[in-house]
């Protein structure tokens, strides 16, 4: 129980507490408030134009002020700013696994019934439940309306945040929740399932039959809603999320990330399970992609379509890998064979934008310099790595950033670089 209490306290710190921050200068705070008030007036007009009742709109917006803690969290999400090994160490802590096994045992009949309906294994549901809300115990204490209003007024994700606010208006209007109950995480996720308001509208389930889809207080509704979400996004029964593998010497790392082929085809290329178990005939027919979350020096995984389904819950490779490995651990497996290499952490968005610009200058089409390392950026990076003599694994962290940028500058300044423009990947 001591371990469980430590786990819950740590989770509470990560999910709910506001980070320490510098006090804003008065002029900056006044400007932020003025911007927020202008946005609020404009949003009120848009909501009324959509047909929402004035009293409901005014009740939703009454007394709102911007929340600086929300903006700080938005710029420092742990899945994207922590080294993979550090992130997964928290996900796979002994206390979290202990709590998850207790949750499975305490809710065995309920989870079996939900699994029979939606074909999502109990241990996968438990992993999502544990990572999203500490098995229902920690749901966040941010005012969801204020959080989404802050993000909308900030402007970077205005259309998305306003869409979620409109969904909240519909939820309150329908009687599914009262304004005072709309508490959750800093980005607007609510309840034990940590659904955004729009996800609540589409996927929340009244499993216990009390006439209300209550993802806040009913674990039955929350777990069924999670299972419904995964099932609707394509979860396939009987198919694992993925498996750790070992790669042969001389492996073609350019196949990572984008290439989907049968596990049998991967096996022909020398890819074997890390535990050296033999692939079954059924497994060899499954389509899979190779991911290298820490580059060629770290663990490698073949992942199936179910891995992509998990990413629909949270579009982060770290998150999806955490769910997969935690579900394995709850089932009694999941220990990694390869060690995570030391890393100072992933690149900041500023560094990614600089990398994208440098790739383009050197003749490799990384797309727009948006600070997001998507498939096009990774393809361009692999093409550059291959041409420059690096292992083409599409991976770069803060330790590799300096040498790689220096080499990119050499490519950009070399006369031959202009002649290579036509060979850039698209």
Secondary structure, DSSP 8 states (H G I E B T S, - for coil): -HHHHHHHHHHHHHHTS--------HHHHHHHHHHHHHHHHHHHHHHHHTT--HHHHHHHHTT----HHHHHHHT--HHHHS-HHHHHHHHT-HHHHHHHHHHHHHTHHHHHHHHHHH---HHHHHHHHHHHHTTTT----EEHHHHHHHHHHHSTTHHHHHHHHHHHHHHHHHTSS-GGG-EE-TTS-BTTTTB-HHHHHHH---TT-SSS--TTT-HHHHHHHHHHHHHHTT--TT--SEEEEE--TT--GGGTTT-EEEHHHHHHTT-EETT-----HHHHHSEEEEE-TT-TTS-EEEE-HHHHHHHHHS--HHHHHHHHHHHHHHTT----SS----------HHHHHHHHHHHHHTT----S--S---HHHHHHHHHHHHHHTS--S----HHHHHHHHHHHHHHHHSTHHHHTGGG---
